Amino acid sequence: MNKLLDCCLTLVCHKSLEERMIDHLLEHPQWVGGFTVDAVDGHSVGENLPSVLEQVRGRSQRIEIRCVMNGHDAQALLEYLKLHERNPDIAYWITPVLEYGRLA
């Protein structure tokens, strides 16, 4: 039985956490069927800017991971990440997906 892919979980974290975050996703194929990773710049009040380059630019090097998935699985993954990757520099949000499919 196929799960309803009804949401998009977006995770944003510092570039230095990229491999660890991807490893977490790959370890849980029961929740995450696939994902997309993009390099992005982040800025917020009180932003942690660890490198000199980031301090000069005023933005941090971040990655954005998007997973189209089932809502229950997104919640299970978030609970897992909150236990194993407690970090205030990791942001997330969930948005509804009205339709998901492939063109072929």
Gaussian input, Z-matrix of N, CA and C with variables (Angstrom, degrees):
# hf/3-21g

backbone

0 1
 N
 C     1     B1
 C     2     B2     1     A1
 N     3     B3     2     A2     1     D1
 C     4     B4     3     A3     2     D2
 C     5     B5     4     A4     3     D3
 N     6     B6     5     A5     4     D4
 C     7     B7     6     A6     5     D5
 C     8     B8     7     A7     6     D6
 N     9     B9     8     A8     7     D7
 C    10    B10     9     A9     8     D8
 C    11    B11    10    A10     9     D9
 N    12    B12    11    A11    10    D10
 C    13    B13    12    A12    11    D11
 C    14    B14    13    A13    12    D12
 N    15    B15    14    A14    13    D13
 C    16    B16    15    A15    14    D14
 C    17    B17    16    A16    15    D15
 N    18    B18    17    A17    16    D16
 C    19    B19    18    A18    17    D17
 C    20    B20    19    A19    18    D18
 N    21    B21    20    A20    19    D19
 C    22    B22    21    A21    20    D20
 C    23    B23    22    A22    21    D21
 N    24    B24    23    A23    22    D22
 C    25    B25    24    A24    23    D23
 C    26    B26    25    A25    24    D24
 N    27    B27    26    A26    25    D25
 C    28    B28    27    A27    26    D26
 C    29    B29    28    A28    27    D27
 N    30    B30    29    A29    28    D28
 C    31    B31    30    A30    29    D29
 C    32    B32    31    A31    30    D30
 N    33    B33    32    A32    31    D31
 C    34    B34    33    A33    32    D32
 C    35    B35    34    A34    33    D33
 N    36    B36    35    A35    34    D34
 C    37    B37    36    A36    35    D35
 C    38    B38    37    A37    36    D36
 N    39    B39    38    A38    37    D37
 C    40    B40    39    A39    38    D38
 C    41    B41    40    A40    39    D39
 N    42    B42    41    A41    40    D40
 C    43    B43    42    A42    41    D41
 C    44    B44    43    A43    42    D42
 N    45    B45    44    A44    43    D43
 C    46    B46    45    A45    44    D44
 C    47    B47    46    A46    45    D45
 N    48    B48    47    A47    46    D46
 C    49    B49    48    A48    47    D47
 C    50    B50    49    A49    48    D48
 N    51    B51    50    A50    49    D49
 C    52    B52    51    A51    50    D50
 C    53    B53    52    A52    51    D51
 N    54    B54    53    A53    52    D52
 C    55    B55    54    A54    53    D53
 C    56    B56    55    A55    54    D54
 N    57    B57    56    A56    55    D55
 C    58    B58    57    A57    56    D56
 C    59    B59    58    A58    57    D57
 N    60    B60    59    A59    58    D58
 C    61    B61    60    A60    59    D59
 C    62    B62    61    A61    60    D60
 N    63    B63    62    A62    61    D61
 C    64    B64    63    A63    62    D62
 C    65    B65    64    A64    63    D63
 N    66    B66    65    A65    64    D64
 C    67    B67    66    A66    65    D65
 C    68    B68    67    A67    66    D66
 N    69    B69    68    A68    67    D67
 C    70    B70    69    A69    68    D68
 C    71    B71    70    A70    69    D69
 N    72    B72    71    A71    70    D70
 C    73    B73    72    A72    71    D71
 C    74    B74    73    A73    72    D72
 N    75    B75    74    A74    73    D73
 C    76    B76    75    A75    74    D74
 C    77    B77    76    A76    75    D75
 N    78    B78    77    A77    76    D76
 C    79    B79    78    A78    77    D77
 C    80    B80    79    A79    78    D78
 N    81    B81    80    A80    79    D79
 C    82    B82    81    A81    80    D80
 C    83    B83    82    A82    81    D81
 N    84    B84    83    A83    82    D82
 C    85    B85    84    A84    83    D83
 C    86    B86    85    A85    84    D84
 N    87    B87    86    A86    85    D85
 C    88    B88    87    A87    86    D86
 C    89    B89    88    A88    87    D87
 N    90    B90    89    A89    88    D88
 C    91    B91    90    A90    89    D89
 C    92    B92    91    A91    90    D90
 N    93    B93    92    A92    91    D91
 C    94    B94    93    A93    92    D92
 C    95    B95    94    A94    93    D93
 N    96    B96    95    A95    94    D94
 C    97    B97    96    A96    95    D95
 C    98    B98    97    A97    96    D96
 N    99    B99    98    A98    97    D97
 C   100   B100    99    A99    98    D98
 C   101   B101   100   A100    99    D99
 N   102   B102   101   A101   100   D100
 C   103   B103   102   A102   101   D101
 C   104   B104   103   A103   102   D102
 N   105   B105   104   A104   103   D103
 C   106   B106   105   A105   104   D104
 C   107   B107   106   A106   105   D105
 N   108   B108   107   A107   106   D106
 C   109   B109   108   A108   107   D107
 C   110   B110   109   A109   108   D108
 N   111   B111   110   A110   109   D109
 C   112   B112   111   A111   110   D110
 C   113   B113   112   A112   111   D111
 N   114   B114   113   A113   112   D112
 C   115   B115   114   A114   113   D113
 C   116   B116   115   A115   114   D114
 N   117   B117   116   A116   115   D115
 C   118   B118   117   A117   116   D116
 C   119   B119   118   A118   117   D117
 N   120   B120   119   A119   118   D118
 C   121   B121   120   A120   119   D119
 C   122   B122   121   A121   120   D120
 N   123   B123   122   A122   121   D121
 C   124   B124   123   A123   122   D122
 C   125   B125   124   A124   123   D123
 N   126   B126   125   A125   124   D124
 C   127   B127   126   A126   125   D125
 C   128   B128   127   A127   126   D126
 N   129   B129   128   A128   127   D127
 C   130   B130   129   A129   128   D128
 C   131   B131   130   A130   129   D129
 N   132   B132   131   A131   130   D130
 C   133   B133   132   A132   131   D131
 C   134   B134   133   A133   132   D132
 N   135   B135   134   A134   133   D133
 C   136   B136   135   A135   134   D134
 C   137   B137   136   A136   135   D135
 N   138   B138   137   A137   136   D136
 C   139   B139   138   A138   137   D137
 C   140   B140   139   A139   138   D138
 N   141   B141   140   A140   139   D139
 C   142   B142   141   A141   140   D140
 C   143   B143   142   A142   141   D141
 N   144   B144   143   A143   142   D142
 C   145   B145   144   A144   143   D143
 C   146   B146   145   A145   144   D144
 N   147   B147   146   A146   145   D145
 C   148   B148   147   A147   146   D146
 C   149   B149   148   A148   147   D147
 N   150   B150   149   A149   148   D148
 C   151   B151   150   A150   149   D149
 C   152   B152   151   A151   150   D150
 N   153   B153   152   A152   151   D151
 C   154   B154   153   A153   152   D152
 C   155   B155   154   A154   153   D153
 N   156   B156   155   A155   154   D154
 C   157   B157   156   A156   155   D155
 C   158   B158   157   A157   156   D156
 N   159   B159   158   A158   157   D157
 C   160   B160   159   A159   158   D158
 C   161   B161   160   A160   159   D159
 N   162   B162   161   A161   160   D160
 C   163   B163   162   A162   161   D161
 C   164   B164   163   A163   162   D162
 N   165   B165   164   A164   163   D163
 C   166   B166   165   A165   164   D164
 C   167   B167   166   A166   165   D165
 N   168   B168   167   A167   166   D166
 C   169   B169   168   A168   167   D167
 C   170   B170   169   A169   168   D168
 N   171   B171   170   A170   169   D169
 C   172   B172   171   A171   170   D170
 C   173   B173   172   A172   171   D171
 N   174   B174   173   A173   172   D172
 C   175   B175   174   A174   173   D173
 C   176   B176   175   A175   174   D174
 N   177   B177   176   A176   175   D175
 C   178   B178   177   A177   176   D176
 C   179   B179   178   A178   177   D177
 N   180   B180   179   A179   178   D178
 C   181   B181   180   A180   179   D179
 C   182   B182   181   A181   180   D180
 N   183   B183   182   A182   181   D181
 C   184   B184   183   A183   182   D182
 C   185   B185   184   A184   183   D183
 N   186   B186   185   A185   184   D184
 C   187   B187   186   A186   185   D185
 C   188   B188   187   A187   186   D186
 N   189   B189   188   A188   187   D187
 C   190   B190   189   A189   188   D188
 C   191   B191   190   A190   189   D189
 N   192   B192   191   A191   190   D190
 C   193   B193   192   A192   191   D191
 C   194   B194   193   A193   192   D192
 N   195   B195   194   A194   193   D193
 C   196   B196   195   A195   194   D194
 C   197   B197   196   A196   195   D195
 N   198   B198   197   A197   196   D196
 C   199   B199   198   A198   197   D197
 C   200   B200   199   A199   198   D198
 N   201   B201   200   A200   199   D199
 C   202   B202   201   A201   200   D200
 C   203   B203   202   A202   201   D201
 N   204   B204   203   A203   202   D202
 C   205   B205   204   A204   203   D203
 C   206   B206   205   A205   204   D204
 N   207   B207   206   A206   205   D205
 C   208   B208   207   A207   206   D206
 C   209   B209   208   A208   207   D207
 N   210   B210   209   A209   208   D208
 C   211   B211   210   A210   209   D209
 C   212   B212   211   A211   210   D210
 N   213   B213   212   A212   211   D211
 C   214   B214   213   A213   212   D212
 C   215   B215   214   A214   213   D213
 N   216   B216   215   A215   214   D214
 C   217   B217   216   A216   215   D215
 C   218   B218   217   A217   216   D216
 N   219   B219   218   A218   217   D217
 C   220   B220   219   A219   218   D218
 C   221   B221   220   A220   219   D219
 N   222   B222   221   A221   220   D220
 C   223   B223   222   A222   221   D221
 C   224   B224   223   A223   222   D222
 N   225   B225   224   A224   223   D223
 C   226   B226   225   A225   224   D224
 C   227   B227   226   A226   225   D225
 N   228   B228   227   A227   226   D226
 C   229   B229   228   A228   227   D227
 C   230   B230   229   A229   228   D228
 N   231   B231   230   A230   229   D229
 C   232   B232   231   A231   230   D230
 C   233   B233   232   A232   231   D231
 N   234   B234   233   A233   232   D232
 C   235   B235   234   A234   233   D233
 C   236   B236   235   A235   234   D234
 N   237   B237   236   A236   235   D235
 C   238   B238   237   A237   236   D236
 C   239   B239   238   A238   237   D237
 N   240   B240   239   A239   238   D238
 C   241   B241   240   A240   239   D239
 C   242   B242   241   A241   240   D240
 N   243   B243   242   A242   241   D241
 C   244   B244   243   A243   242   D242
 C   245   B245   244   A244   243   D243
 N   246   B246   245   A245   244   D244
 C   247   B247   246   A246   245   D245
 C   248   B248   247   A247   246   D246
 N   249   B249   248   A248   247   D247
 C   250   B250   249   A249   248   D248
 C   251   B251   250   A250   249   D249
 N   252   B252   251   A251   250   D250
 C   253   B253   252   A252   251   D251
 C   254   B254   253   A253   252   D252
 N   255   B255   254   A254   253   D253
 C   256   B256   255   A255   254   D254
 C   257   B257   256   A256   255   D255
 N   258   B258   257   A257   256   D256
 C   259   B259   258   A258   257   D257
 C   260   B260   259   A259   258   D258
 N   261   B261   260   A260   259   D259
 C   262   B262   261   A261   260   D260
 C   263   B263   262   A262   261   D261
 N   264   B264   263   A263   262   D262
 C   265   B265   264   A264   263   D263
 C   266   B266   265   A265   264   D264
 N   267   B267   266   A266   265   D265
 C   268   B268   267   A267   266   D266
 C   269   B269   268   A268   267   D267
 N   270   B270   269   A269   268   D268
 C   271   B271   270   A270   269   D269
 C   272   B272   271   A271   270   D270
 N   273   B273   272   A272   271   D271
 C   274   B274   273   A273   272   D272
 C   275   B275   274   A274   273   D273
 N   276   B276   275   A275   274   D274
 C   277   B277   276   A276   275   D275
 C   278   B278   277   A277   276   D276
 N   279   B279   278   A278   277   D277
 C   280   B280   279   A279   278   D278
 C   281   B281   280   A280   279   D279
 N   282   B282   281   A281   280   D280
 C   283   B283   282   A282   281   D281
 C   284   B284   283   A283   282   D282
 N   285   B285   284   A284   283   D283
 C   286   B286   285   A285   284   D284
 C   287   B287   286   A286   285   D285
 N   288   B288   287   A287   286   D286
 C   289   B289   288   A288   287   D287
 C   290   B290   289   A289   288   D288
 N   291   B291   290   A290   289   D289
 C   292   B292   291   A291   290   D290
 C   293   B293   292   A292   291   D291
 N   294   B294   293   A293   292   D292
 C   295   B295   294   A294   293   D293
 C   296   B296   295   A295   294   D294
 N   297   B297   296   A296   295   D295
 C   298   B298   297   A297   296   D296
 C   299   B299   298   A298   297   D297
 N   300   B300   299   A299   298   D298
 C   301   B301   300   A300   299   D299
 C   302   B302   301   A301   300   D300
 N   303   B303   302   A302   301   D301
 C   304   B304   303   A303   302   D302
 C   305   B305   304   A304   303   D303
 N   306   B306   305   A305   304   D304
 C   307   B307   306   A306   305   D305
 C   308   B308   307   A307   306   D306
 N   309   B309   308   A308   307   D307
 C   310   B310   309   A309   308   D308
 C   311   B311   310   A310   309   D309

   B1=1.4521
   B2=1.5293
   B3=1.3286
   B4=1.4614
   B5=1.5192
   B6=1.3201
   B7=1.4556
   B8=1.5200
   B9=1.3251
   B10=1.4531
   B11=1.5242
   B12=1.3131
   B13=1.4629
   B14=1.5281
   B15=1.3339
   B16=1.4580
   B17=1.5318
   B18=1.3378
   B19=1.4669
   B20=1.5262
   B21=1.3161
   B22=1.4577
   B23=1.5236
   B24=1.3245
   B25=1.4545
   B26=1.5230
   B27=1.3199
   B28=1.4614
   B29=1.5227
   B30=1.3207
   B31=1.4656
   B32=1.5219
   B33=1.3194
   B34=1.4570
   B35=1.5255
   B36=1.3395
   B37=1.4638
   B38=1.5264
   B39=1.3230
   B40=1.4576
   B41=1.5239
   B42=1.3126
   B43=1.4717
   B44=1.5333
   B45=1.3212
   B46=1.4643
   B47=1.5248
   B48=1.3440
   B49=1.4665
   B50=1.5268
   B51=1.3229
   B52=1.4663
   B53=1.5322
   B54=1.3085
   B55=1.4722
   B56=1.5207
   B57=1.3362
   B58=1.4706
   B59=1.5141
   B60=1.3247
   B61=1.4604
   B62=1.5258
   B63=1.3160
   B64=1.4616
   B65=1.5237
   B66=1.3281
   B67=1.4680
   B68=1.5271
   B69=1.3343
   B70=1.4705
   B71=1.5281
   B72=1.3265
   B73=1.4717
   B74=1.5252
   B75=1.3180
   B76=1.4662
   B77=1.5266
   B78=1.3242
   B79=1.4649
   B80=1.5211
   B81=1.3337
   B82=1.4651
   B83=1.5303
   B84=1.3379
   B85=1.4659
   B86=1.5290
   B87=1.3245
   B88=1.4677
   B89=1.5295
   B90=1.3344
   B91=1.4656
   B92=1.5204
   B93=1.3374
   B94=1.4650
   B95=1.5225
   B96=1.3235
   B97=1.4499
   B98=1.5137
   B99=1.3105
   B100=1.4542
   B101=1.5145
   B102=1.3174
   B103=1.4596
   B104=1.5144
   B105=1.3163
   B106=1.4596
   B107=1.5246
   B108=1.3342
   B109=1.4633
   B110=1.5272
   B111=1.3308
   B112=1.4677
   B113=1.5161
   B114=1.3290
   B115=1.4604
   B116=1.5233
   B117=1.3248
   B118=1.4644
   B119=1.5233
   B120=1.3164
   B121=1.4596
   B122=1.5141
   B123=1.3248
   B124=1.4498
   B125=1.5113
   B126=1.3184
   B127=1.4523
   B128=1.5188
   B129=1.3090
   B130=1.4591
   B131=1.5181
   B132=1.3141
   B133=1.4572
   B134=1.5279
   B135=1.3240
   B136=1.4577
   B137=1.5088
   B138=1.3151
   B139=1.4685
   B140=1.5183
   B141=1.3256
   B142=1.4558
   B143=1.5293
   B144=1.3255
   B145=1.4639
   B146=1.5274
   B147=1.3368
   B148=1.4633
   B149=1.5257
   B150=1.3087
   B151=1.4655
   B152=1.5268
   B153=1.3297
   B154=1.4667
   B155=1.5266
   B156=1.3297
   B157=1.4662
   B158=1.5249
   B159=1.3186
   B160=1.4633
   B161=1.5293
   B162=1.3196
   B163=1.4624
   B164=1.5287
   B165=1.3234
   B166=1.4683
   B167=1.5341
   B168=1.3218
   B169=1.4703
   B170=1.5220
   B171=1.3462
   B172=1.4566
   B173=1.5125
   B174=1.3174
   B175=1.4730
   B176=1.5214
   B177=1.3284
   B178=1.4594
   B179=1.5243
   B180=1.3182
   B181=1.4605
   B182=1.5201
   B183=1.3042
   B184=1.4643
   B185=1.5207
   B186=1.3140
   B187=1.4597
   B188=1.5200
   B189=1.3132
   B190=1.4620
   B191=1.5228
   B192=1.3165
   B193=1.4625
   B194=1.5144
   B195=1.3470
   B196=1.4634
   B197=1.5182
   B198=1.3265
   B199=1.4650
   B200=1.5233
   B201=1.3169
   B202=1.4587
   B203=1.5247
   B204=1.3367
   B205=1.4517
   B206=1.5237
   B207=1.3034
   B208=1.4504
   B209=1.5284
   B210=1.3203
   B211=1.4576
   B212=1.5194
   B213=1.3379
   B214=1.4662
   B215=1.5256
   B216=1.3287
   B217=1.4578
   B218=1.5287
   B219=1.3355
   B220=1.4663
   B221=1.5260
   B222=1.3268
   B223=1.4668
   B224=1.5260
   B225=1.3395
   B226=1.4655
   B227=1.5301
   B228=1.3307
   B229=1.4590
   B230=1.5286
   B231=1.3188
   B232=1.4615
   B233=1.5277
   B234=1.3290
   B235=1.4662
   B236=1.5247
   B237=1.3236
   B238=1.4670
   B239=1.5331
   B240=1.3370
   B241=1.4660
   B242=1.5250
   B243=1.3251
   B244=1.4662
   B245=1.5289
   B246=1.3180
   B247=1.4657
   B248=1.5213
   B249=1.3401
   B250=1.4595
   B251=1.5249
   B252=1.3080
   B253=1.4672
   B254=1.5164
   B255=1.3154
   B256=1.4757
   B257=1.5276
   B258=1.3235
   B259=1.4513
   B260=1.5358
   B261=1.3261
   B262=1.4676
   B263=1.5287
   B264=1.3326
   B265=1.4609
   B266=1.5254
   B267=1.3291
   B268=1.4680
   B269=1.5267
   B270=1.3179
   B271=1.4649
   B272=1.5228
   B273=1.3261
   B274=1.4665
   B275=1.5234
   B276=1.3093
   B277=1.4581
   B278=1.5187
   B279=1.3207
   B280=1.4672
   B281=1.5185
   B282=1.3302
   B283=1.4584
   B284=1.5260
   B285=1.3240
   B286=1.4647
   B287=1.5304
   B288=1.3062
   B289=1.4619
   B290=1.5277
   B291=1.3246
   B292=1.4586
   B293=1.5259
   B294=1.3276
   B295=1.4637
   B296=1.5103
   B297=1.3224
   B298=1.4648
   B299=1.5114
   B300=1.3185
   B301=1.4529
   B302=1.5227
   B303=1.2960
   B304=1.4703
   B305=1.5237
   B306=1.3194
   B307=1.4639
   B308=1.5145
   B309=1.3165
   B310=1.4703
   B311=1.5140
   A1=109.55
   A2=117.46
   A3=122.63
   A4=110.07
   A5=116.15
   A6=121.14
   A7=109.21
   A8=115.08
   A9=121.04
   A10=108.77
   A11=117.57
   A12=122.63
   A13=107.15
   A14=115.28
   A15=120.19
   A16=114.89
   A17=117.15
   A18=117.78
   A19=110.35
   A20=114.57
   A21=121.59
   A22=106.77
   A23=115.93
   A24=121.72
   A25=107.51
   A26=116.29
   A27=122.05
   A28=108.08
   A29=115.42
   A30=122.71
   A31=107.88
   A32=117.18
   A33=121.63
   A34=107.63
   A35=115.72
   A36=120.16
   A37=109.58
   A38=115.55
   A39=120.54
   A40=109.55
   A41=116.29
   A42=122.52
   A43=112.06
   A44=117.88
   A45=121.37
   A46=112.74
   A47=117.90
   A48=121.99
   A49=112.98
   A50=117.01
   A51=121.13
   A52=113.12
   A53=117.84
   A54=119.57
   A55=111.88
   A56=116.99
   A57=119.24
   A58=111.44
   A59=116.88
   A60=120.20
   A61=110.99
   A62=117.03
   A63=120.29
   A64=110.17
   A65=117.62
   A66=120.40
   A67=111.41
   A68=117.39
   A69=120.66
   A70=110.82
   A71=116.20
   A72=119.87
   A73=111.07
   A74=116.55
   A75=120.36
   A76=112.09
   A77=117.44
   A78=121.48
   A79=112.68
   A80=117.83
   A81=121.14
   A82=112.80
   A83=116.78
   A84=118.89
   A85=113.07
   A86=117.88
   A87=120.24
   A88=111.29
   A89=116.79
   A90=121.14
   A91=112.03
   A92=117.01
   A93=122.18
   A94=109.49
   A95=116.99
   A96=120.84
   A97=113.14
   A98=117.01
   A99=122.72
   A100=109.66
   A101=116.18
   A102=120.20
   A103=110.13
   A104=115.07
   A105=123.31
   A106=107.99
   A107=116.41
   A108=121.31
   A109=108.27
   A110=115.93
   A111=121.79
   A112=109.65
   A113=116.08
   A114=121.64
   A115=107.93
   A116=116.64
   A117=122.22
   A118=108.95
   A119=116.69
   A120=122.53
   A121=108.32
   A122=116.99
   A123=120.85
   A124=111.90
   A125=115.66
   A126=121.46
   A127=108.31
   A128=115.93
   A129=121.16
   A130=107.99
   A131=115.81
   A132=120.72
   A133=107.69
   A134=116.59
   A135=120.15
   A136=113.59
   A137=117.08
   A138=122.50
   A139=111.25
   A140=116.67
   A141=122.25
   A142=107.84
   A143=117.04
   A144=122.45
   A145=108.30
   A146=117.44
   A147=120.44
   A148=115.46
   A149=119.35
   A150=119.50
   A151=110.39
   A152=115.57
   A153=121.53
   A154=109.74
   A155=117.01
   A156=120.69
   A157=110.72
   A158=116.84
   A159=120.52
   A160=110.77
   A161=117.19
   A162=120.96
   A163=110.50
   A164=116.91
   A165=121.04
   A166=109.84
   A167=116.64
   A168=120.80
   A169=112.26
   A170=117.39
   A171=120.94
   A172=113.26
   A173=116.25
   A174=122.49
   A175=108.11
   A176=115.90
   A177=119.22
   A178=110.63
   A179=114.97
   A180=120.92
   A181=107.59
   A182=115.93
   A183=121.45
   A184=109.73
   A185=114.02
   A186=120.24
   A187=107.81
   A188=114.47
   A189=121.83
   A190=107.09
   A191=115.31
   A192=121.82
   A193=107.40
   A194=116.78
   A195=121.58
   A196=109.29
   A197=115.17
   A198=121.79
   A199=108.19
   A200=117.90
   A201=120.83
   A202=105.46
   A203=116.03
   A204=118.77
   A205=111.47
   A206=115.40
   A207=123.71
   A208=108.89
   A209=117.49
   A210=121.74
   A211=114.01
   A212=117.56
   A213=120.63
   A214=110.84
   A215=116.26
   A216=120.38
   A217=111.36
   A218=116.84
   A219=120.33
   A220=109.86
   A221=116.90
   A222=120.24
   A223=111.01
   A224=117.52
   A225=121.20
   A226=110.14
   A227=117.04
   A228=120.72
   A229=110.98
   A230=117.67
   A231=120.56
   A232=111.45
   A233=117.12
   A234=119.90
   A235=110.26
   A236=116.53
   A237=120.89
   A238=110.46
   A239=116.70
   A240=120.27
   A241=111.76
   A242=117.44
   A243=120.54
   A244=110.84
   A245=117.50
   A246=121.27
   A247=112.64
   A248=116.73
   A249=121.00
   A250=115.01
   A251=117.78
   A252=120.45
   A253=109.67
   A254=117.62
   A255=121.54
   A256=109.45
   A257=115.68
   A258=119.80
   A259=108.10
   A260=117.98
   A261=119.68
   A262=113.01
   A263=118.01
   A264=120.82
   A265=112.61
   A266=117.56
   A267=121.01
   A268=107.45
   A269=115.49
   A270=121.32
   A271=108.93
   A272=115.77
   A273=119.72
   A274=109.67
   A275=114.80
   A276=121.55
   A277=107.94
   A278=114.17
   A279=121.63
   A280=107.68
   A281=116.04
   A282=121.44
   A283=109.05
   A284=117.31
   A285=119.45
   A286=111.58
   A287=115.15
   A288=122.41
   A289=106.55
   A290=116.34
   A291=120.70
   A292=111.90
   A293=115.72
   A294=120.09
   A295=108.06
   A296=115.65
   A297=121.30
   A298=107.56
   A299=117.24
   A300=120.16
   A301=110.63
   A302=114.60
   A303=121.71
   A304=107.66
   A305=117.45
   A306=121.40
   A307=113.16
   A308=117.63
   A309=119.08
   A310=109.83
   D1=129.91
   D2=178.93
   D3=-80.84
   D4=140.05
   D5=176.93
   D6=-81.72
   D7=147.46
   D8=175.57
   D9=-73.10
   D10=121.28
   D11=178.17
   D12=-91.29
   D13=91.60
   D14=-169.46
   D15=-113.47
   D16=4.69
   D17=178.31
   D18=-149.54
   D19=164.43
   D20=173.95
   D21=-121.26
   D22=117.04
   D23=174.68
   D24=-91.04
   D25=123.84
   D26=177.31
   D27=-112.20
   D28=128.31
   D29=176.03
   D30=-117.92
   D31=134.73
   D32=177.56
   D33=-128.41
   D34=128.06
   D35=-179.42
   D36=-149.20
   D37=169.97
   D38=178.55
   D39=-63.61
   D40=146.22
   D41=-179.00
   D42=-54.19
   D43=-31.33
   D44=-179.25
   D45=-64.25
   D46=-17.33
   D47=179.96
   D48=-96.80
   D49=1.97
   D50=-172.58
   D51=-53.72
   D52=-54.39
   D53=-174.99
   D54=-65.42
   D55=-38.43
   D56=178.09
   D57=-63.68
   D58=-43.46
   D59=-179.72
   D60=-65.48
   D61=-42.64
   D62=178.17
   D63=-63.21
   D64=-40.53
   D65=176.85
   D66=-58.73
   D67=-42.38
   D68=177.61
   D69=-57.76
   D70=-44.39
   D71=-178.65
   D72=-66.62
   D73=-43.31
   D74=-178.78
   D75=-67.16
   D76=-26.11
   D77=178.60
   D78=-74.54
   D79=-10.06
   D80=-175.17
   D81=-129.03
   D82=63.35
   D83=179.00
   D84=-65.72
   D85=-15.84
   D86=176.80
   D87=-69.33
   D88=-21.71
   D89=178.05
   D90=-106.44
   D91=-39.58
   D92=-171.58
   D93=-113.97
   D94=113.17
   D95=178.91
   D96=-86.09
   D97=-22.79
   D98=-179.85
   D99=-177.79
   D100=167.47
   D101=-179.24
   D102=-160.35
   D103=164.81
   D104=177.96
   D105=-123.39
   D106=139.13
   D107=179.93
   D108=-123.54
   D109=130.23
   D110=176.94
   D111=-129.52
   D112=147.09
   D113=172.04
   D114=-82.17
   D115=131.84
   D116=179.52
   D117=-138.17
   D118=164.05
   D119=171.99
   D120=-103.10
   D121=141.89
   D122=179.70
   D123=-121.83
   D124=143.06
   D125=175.26
   D126=-144.84
   D127=132.46
   D128=172.27
   D129=-155.23
   D130=165.82
   D131=177.37
   D132=-63.20
   D133=131.03
   D134=179.78
   D135=76.34
   D136=19.12
   D137=-179.27
   D138=-57.69
   D139=134.99
   D140=174.33
   D141=-82.51
   D142=116.13
   D143=-178.28
   D144=-115.74
   D145=89.52
   D146=-171.78
   D147=-72.36
   D148=-29.95
   D149=-176.43
   D150=-101.10
   D151=157.50
   D152=177.66
   D153=-60.99
   D154=-42.09
   D155=178.84
   D156=-57.71
   D157=-44.88
   D158=179.89
   D159=-65.46
   D160=-37.50
   D161=179.59
   D162=-65.62
   D163=-40.21
   D164=179.01
   D165=-67.63
   D166=-44.25
   D167=-178.27
   D168=-73.73
   D169=-26.91
   D170=-177.94
   D171=79.78
   D172=16.31
   D173=179.76
   D174=-141.70
   D175=153.95
   D176=178.01
   D177=-105.03
   D178=150.10
   D179=176.67
   D180=-79.87
   D181=119.61
   D182=-175.61
   D183=-128.97
   D184=167.53
   D185=169.87
   D186=-121.42
   D187=150.03
   D188=175.32
   D189=-119.55
   D190=122.97
   D191=179.00
   D192=-111.09
   D193=127.61
   D194=178.30
   D195=-119.44
   D196=130.80
   D197=179.34
   D198=-127.19
   D199=117.07
   D200=171.49
   D201=-84.04
   D202=122.79
   D203=-170.69
   D204=-157.18
   D205=178.78
   D206=175.95
   D207=-76.70
   D208=139.75
   D209=-177.81
   D210=-58.22
   D211=-40.68
   D212=178.72
   D213=-65.19
   D214=-38.76
   D215=178.09
   D216=-67.82
   D217=-36.57
   D218=177.40
   D219=-61.88
   D220=-43.07
   D221=178.91
   D222=-65.25
   D223=-40.35
   D224=178.54
   D225=-63.33
   D226=-42.85
   D227=178.73
   D228=-64.05
   D229=-42.22
   D230=178.68
   D231=-62.59
   D232=-41.60
   D233=177.81
   D234=-61.85
   D235=-42.09
   D236=177.64
   D237=-61.41
   D238=-47.49
   D239=-178.47
   D240=-64.81
   D241=-36.15
   D242=178.80
   D243=-65.24
   D244=-29.27
   D245=177.11
   D246=-80.39
   D247=-38.51
   D248=-170.55
   D249=-104.74
   D250=-10.58
   D251=-175.14
   D252=-141.57
   D253=45.14
   D254=-178.69
   D255=-61.87
   D256=110.77
   D257=-175.74
   D258=-157.78
   D259=118.76
   D260=-179.06
   D261=-67.48
   D262=-11.92
   D263=178.18
   D264=-85.76
   D265=0.19
   D266=175.76
   D267=-102.28
   D268=116.35
   D269=178.84
   D270=-105.38
   D271=155.24
   D272=176.91
   D273=-149.05
   D274=158.52
   D275=169.37
   D276=-154.62
   D277=156.77
   D278=179.52
   D279=-121.48
   D280=130.15
   D281=176.82
   D282=-122.38
   D283=150.12
   D284=179.25
   D285=-71.69
   D286=147.37
   D287=172.94
   D288=-113.75
   D289=117.96
   D290=-177.11
   D291=-77.20
   D292=-32.24
   D293=-179.57
   D294=-156.64
   D295=144.43
   D296=176.49
   D297=-140.69
   D298=136.16
   D299=178.13
   D300=-170.10
   D301=-175.48
   D302=177.32
   D303=-123.23
   D304=152.57
   D305=-175.05
   D306=-82.05
   D307=-4.60
   D308=178.72
   D309=-129.50

